[in-house]
Amino acid sequence: MLWPFIVVFSLLGGFWLSWRYKNRRLIHLASKFPGPKTWPFIGNALLFMVKPEDLSNVVKKLLVQYGDAIRFWLGPDLNVVISDPDDIKALLSSAKTTYKGPQYKYMADVIGEGILSGSGTKWRRHRKIATPNYGKRAIENYTNTFNIEVDSLLTNLRKKRTEQQFNIYDDIVLTTSYAICQTLMGLSKDQTINLPHLYEVIETSPSMYDTVFNRMTKWYLQIDPIFWLTSAYRRQRYFIKIMSECCQKILQHRMDRLKTLETESKKNLMSNDEDDVRNTEISVIDRFILSQELNAAELIHETFTVFTSSQEASAKISSALLLMMAYYPNYQEKLYAEIKSILGDEDRWVDDDDFKRMPYLEMVFKEVLRLFPIGALLQRTVQEDITISSGTIPAGSSLVIPIYHMHRDVRFWSQPEDFNPERFNPANTAERQPNCYIPFSLGPMDCLGRHFGTKLIKTICVRILNQFEVSSTDKYKDLRLTIAISASPIDGYHLSLRPRSQNNELHVK
């Protein structure tokens, strides 16, 4: 009766030995890097079978124990973690690391292989198509829309009970969603609020990313037949359905709009010259449609990618900045004094010229990004061998950049777990290793929406802090973070508001 087990064991053993022989060079080069003991078939996957809030400690322990260049195996996939800033700059700038890592497959299962989760020729073409709408000239034209949406946000916040704490992310994410739809997407406000499933998509997107991250880090969920048996798979299928229906409506709106535009050549419409005023009439979605390079499925996936990569990330950083101000009244008052010195007693619209005159705002913003990076861990596929001071990273392996941990490394930051905007004053910045802070990544695959998000976040936070004092009964030391793609508080962004003045009137600049 033991023979079935003997057969299965023999087959598995033969497969394992065959794999090791075929990948002997990869295994040999991997052995040159320090790392934890591996197990047949699963490698080091058991190390990462932890709650999302504990994952950062697992990675931190590995970095402390093994140093700046370490290896671990997720099943048959070799991962090399590099945390030396100079090596990171060289690696992320290399043409040999311009493909996303294999773990991005689980994100691509939901949003396709596009500008967020894709790589290669298709990724480069799609990113080139979208780039003009993220340029500084285009973003200047978003000022009015950003401020109009913040007007509505402030109206809603004034209705809150001042003594009661609430999760401000829920209010802000609606504002960022409306702003993205009316700028990058090219929709009207009425079209936006009437999109099918919009609010359900906004509400369920975070749990979708949790599912994606669970698949990235839990080896058994990477086995499709097992994942198909879970409730998470059923929720993912439903999310894809409602997301697709929402995006199809967005596409239909823009196709209808394109038919009514003034007659002009497609060549002019698709101009990549940021100084061409006509570009302000063309949304990212229009560019995808007019390019005729995307099929129907790709149009849906890229439409959602543009939406989710902007609205959720901007809402999280805005909420985190306000939460830090609630935890630290001294920093809040210093920032408020700067805001008041520029805006006076008016509740007026803000623009790029105002932000240029707010250096302390920039310091606060950078410190928030340091502690709450949108991309906590980056993974890239190594296409050709790359030699660094610590050894040769072999082709076929994955490069992992631990941004979250580098931003909290004691070698580069004094008391790195603390919140302190003064880290980013000119003197401290000049003394610091320049590549130890990369909130938007580096190289050709850096964050496309960095300028767009920065302006939207600053517009939201400046105008809220000009009108309200934020506070919290909680303490920063008790804040628990989870890493599920980005770093965010487990319990949300809970704070309370107190109006600074009952008599402020809105003045449009």
N, C-alpha and C positions, 0 to 999 in steps of 0.2 A: 504493500500500500504506500510505501515511501517513494516508489518510482516516479509519480507525477512531480513531487517536490524536487527530486534529483534532476529531472529533465528541465524543470523551470530554472532551478539554480544553475545548471550547466549552461543553459541558453543565456541567462543574464550575465554569468561570468564570462562567457565567450564574447558577448557584445561589449562588455566593459573592457576586456583585454584588446579587442579589435579597435575600439575607440581610442584607447591609450596609444596603440601603435600608430594609428593614422595621425594622431595629434601629438606625437612624441616631441616635435620641435617646440610646439606651443607649451607643452608641459615643462620642457627643459628650461625655456626662457622664463616661465612663470616661477620656477624654483629659485631663480636668482633674487626674487623679491621676498621679503619676510611676510609672514601671514599665519593665520590660525591653521590648525590641523584640519584636513579635509576627510570626508567620508565618501566611499564609492557611490556613484550615481548622483547624490544630492549635494556633494561638495560641502559648502559652509551654510547651506540654506537654513539649517536649524537655528543658527545664530540670529536670524532675522525674523523668527517666528515670535514676535513680541507685539505688544500694543503699539499703535502709532506714536503715542506720547513717550514710549521707551526707546524708540529707534535711534534717536539722536545720541542716547547714552551708549548704545551698542557701537555706533560708528566712532564715538569719542574714545571709548576704551581701546578700540583697535588702533586708532591714531596714536594714542599715548603709549601703547605697548610696542608698536612696531615702527613708528616714525612717519616720515613724509612720503614714502613710497611703499605701499603695501599691496598684497594681492588677496583676493578671496574668490571662491567659485560659487556661482549659483547654478547648481546642476552642472552641465557641460560648458557653461559660459564663464570665461575668465574675466574678472574685473580687476583693474589696477587703479588704486586710489592714489592720486597725487595731490599733495597739499602744500608744496613749495610754491610760493607766488610767482617766482621767475619761470619755473618750469611750466606752470599753468598758463602764463601768458604765451609762451612759445608753443605749447601744445594746442591751445584753442585758436591760435593764429595760423596753424599749419593746415595745408590743404589735405593732409592725411587724416584729419579728424572732422570732416565736414558731413559725416553721416551720423544721425541719431543712433543711440544704442538700442540693443534688442528689446529692452524693457518698454520702449516707447510703442512697441507693437500693441500693447493693451490699451493705450490711448488711441492709437489709430483704429482699433476695432470700433470705437465710438465716433470719432470725429474725422476719420480718414487720414490719409498720408498727405497732409497739407502743410501750411506754413508754420504750424505749431508742432506737429508730430512727424512730419515727413523729412526727407533728405533727397540729395541727388538732383538730377536735372529738373524734374518736375517741381521740386521745392524751390529751386533757384528761379525758375520761370514765374511761378506764382508769387514769390516774394517781390520780384522785379515789377510785376504788374501792380501790386498793392502799394509799393513804396511811396509814390508821389503824395498819397493822401495822409501819410505820416510825416511828411516833411514840415519844416518850420513855417514855410509860407502858407501851406494848407492849414496848419494848426492855428495860425493867427485868425483865420476865418471862423474858428469854432468858438471864439470868445463869447459872443452873444448867446449862443445856444447853451453853453455851459452855465452862464449866469442866470438865464431864464429858468433853467431846471433847478438851480440852487435857490432861486426865489421861491419856487414851489416847495422845496425841501424845508426852507426856513418857516414857511407858513405852517407846514405840518408839525415841525418841531415845537412851534409856539403853543400848540395844542396839548403838549405833553404835560403831565403833572410834574412840577419841578422837583418834588421830593422823592419821586419814584425812579429807581434805576430801570433801564431798559437796554436792549441790545441795539445799539445805534446802526449796526451793519444792515439790519432789515430795512431801515429807511434810506440809507445811503445807496444800497445796491439798486434800489428802484431809480434813484437819480442817475447813477452811472449808466444804467440800462437805457433809460430814456435818452440820455445824452449821446450814447454810442449810436443808437438807432437813427437819430436825427443828424448825425455828422458823418461817420464812416459809412453808415448804411444808406443815407440819403432819404430817409422816410420823413413824413410829417408827423406831428404829435398825434393826430387822430389815427393815422395809419399804425403808429406804434402801439397805442393803448388797445387797439382792436386786433392785434395779431393773435391768431389762435394759439392757445396754450402758453402765451408769453410768461405769465406769472407762475405757472407750474414749472416751466423750464428754469426760471430764475430760482425758484425755491428748491428744486431737486438737483440742480447742477453740482452743489458741493458734495452731495452723497454719491453722485456719479463719479466724481474725482476720487472719493474715498474707495470706491470699488476698483477703479483703475489702479490706485496705489496698492491696494491689497493684493491684486494680481501681480504687481511688480515685485512684491516682497515676500509673498507666500507661495512656495513652490507648488503645493498641491492645487492651488487655484489656477496655475498655468497649464494644468492638464485639462484640456477642453471638456472631455466627458464628465469630469468631476464638477467643473464650473457650471456646466449646463444643468446640473441637478440642484443648484443653489437658488435661493430666492433673489440673490444679488443679480444673477443672470436674467431672471424674469424682469426685475426692475430696470436693468440695463436695456433690455429689448423694448420695454415700454417707453423709456426715456428717448431712445433713438427714434421711435415712432412719432412722439409729440414734437421732438426737436426738428425732425424732417418736415412735418406739417407746418410748423412755424416758419422755417426757413424758405419753404416753397412759396409761402405767401409774400415774404420779403422779396424774393426773386420776381414774383409776378408783378408786384408794385413797381419795381425798377424797370422791368421790361416794358410795362405800360408807359412809364415816364419817358423812357428812351425814344419811344415812338413819337412823342410830342415835342421833343427838343428841336430847336432850329436846325435846318438842313445844313450840314457841314460834313466834310469828309471824315471818315473813320480815322484817318491818319492824324488829323488835328485833334480829334477827341482823345486819341490815345497818346498824345504828346507826353513825354516824361519831363518836360521843362517846368520846373516848379514856379518859374516866373510868368508862365502863361496863365492869364486870368481865367481862361476857359476851363482850366483844371478844377477850379472851385465848384463847377457845376456837376462834376463827375464824381460819384461816390466810388468806394472800393468795389462794391458789388457791380456797379456799372462797368468798371474796368475788367472785372472777371468775365462779364457777359460779352462785352465788346471784343475781348481778345480772341474769342472762339477757340480757346485752347482747353477749356474745361468741359467735360461731359456733365450730364445732369447730376450724377451723384457727387462729382467733385464740386460743382457749384453749391450744392447743399452743405457739404462738409466745410468748404472755405467760408461760406456765409456764417455758419455757426462758430467757426474758429475765430473769425474777426470779432464776433459778438462776445464770446465767453473769455477770450484772452484779454479783453479790454475792460469789460464791465465788472467782472468778479475781482480781478487783481486790483483795479483802482479802488473798488469799495473796501477791500481788505486793508490796503495801506492807509486810506483815509481814516478808517475806523481805528486802526492801530495808532495812528498819530494822535487822534483825539483821546484815545484811551491813555496814552502816555502822558498827555497833558493833564488828564484827570488824576493820574497817580502822582504827578509832580507839579503842585501848584506854583512853585518858584519858577520853574521853566515856563509854565503857562503864562505867568504874569509878564515875564520878560518878552515872550513872543507877542503877547497882547499889546504891550507897550510899543513894540515895533510896528504892529499893524495899525495901531491908533495914530502913530506918528505919520503914517502915510495916508490913511483914510479919514482921519479926524473923527468927528461924531456921526458921520454919514454911514448908512447902510447902502453903499453904492456898489456897482459892478466893479470887478477887478480884472486886470489884464496883464499882459507880459511886462509892460513898463513898471507896473506896481511890484511884480515879483522880483524884478531886477534890483529894486530898492529894499529888499527884505533879506539880507544875508543870514539873519538868525533863523528865519523860516527854512532856508536851504540847509542849515546845519541840523535842525530838528528833523527835516525830511530825510537826510542822509542817515542819521542815527536810527530812525525807524526802519529804513531799508536794511541797515546792518543787522538788526535784531530779528526782523521779520521778512527775510528774503522771499520773493515770489517763487524762485527756483532754488529750493534748498539743496538739492543734489542734481548735478548734471551728468549725463552719460553719453559718450560718443563712441562710435565704432572706429577702431584703428584699422585703416585700410592697408597701410604699409608699416613695416617696422619703424619705430621711432626710438632713437637712442637719446637718453638724458643722462644726467650725472649719476643717477641711481641704477641705471641698467637699460636694457632694451625692452621696450613695450612691444610685444609681438603683434603682427598683423592677425586680425581675427579676434583679438581681445577687445574689451571695452574699457575706455578711459572714464574714470569717475572723478568728478570735481566736487568736493564737499564744501560748497559755498557757506552753508550755515555754520559749519565748524571753523572754517578759516576766518569768518567774521567774528568769531569768539575765541580766537587763539591767543593765549597769554603772551606769545612772542611778539605780537603786533599791537595788542591792545591792553592798556592798563585796566585792571578790574573789568574784564570783557563782558561779564554778565550784567553789569550795571548799565543803566540808561544815562547817557551824558552827552548832550549835543556839542559840548566844547571840544570833543574829539576832532570835530571837523572845522575848528577855527583855522585860519591860515597857518599859524605857527605849528600847531600839532599835525596838520595835514602835510606840511613840508618835511617834517621829520620822519614820517611814517613810510614804511615800505609801500611803494605806489600800487603794487598789484595784489595786495592783500584784501582789497575791497572791490568786489566785482558784482554788484547787485543786478546788473543787466547783462552779465556774461561778457565775453570778449570775442573779437574776431568776426568772421563773416556770418556767424549764426547768433550774433548778439540780439538783444530784444528790439524788435522792430517798433514797438509802441512806446518806447521809453519817454519821448518828448510829449506825446499825446497824453500818456498817463500822468506824467509829472504836472502838466498844466491843469488837468481835471482835478487831481488830488489837491493841489494848492488852492484852486478856486473854491472847492468845497470847504476845506479846513479854515482858510482865512476868513471866509464869510461867516462860518459858524462861530468861530472864536471871537469875531468882532461883535457878535450879538449875544453870545452865551458864555458864561463861565461853566466849565465842565468839571465834574467831581465824581469820586467813587468811594464807596465804603470799603472796597477791596484794596489790597496792596500789591504792588508789583512783585514783591518777593514770593507771593503766593500764586502768581500766574503760572498756569500749566499750558505748555505748548504741545501741539501735535504737528508732525510732518506728514502731510499727504499732498505731495507735489510742492506746496508752499508751506511755510511755517505760520501757524495761526493759533489763537487761544482755544483750548478745548471747550470752554464754557461760553465763548462769544465775547463781544465787546460791550460790556455792561457799564453804563455810567448814567449820571443824572445831569440835568441842565438847569441853570438859573439865569434868567435874562439879565443882562448887564444894564439895560435901560428900557423903560417902557415907552419912551418917546421917540425912539429912532424911526425915521421915515426913510423909505427907499428913494435913492437918487440914482438914476441911470446915468452912467458916465458918457 
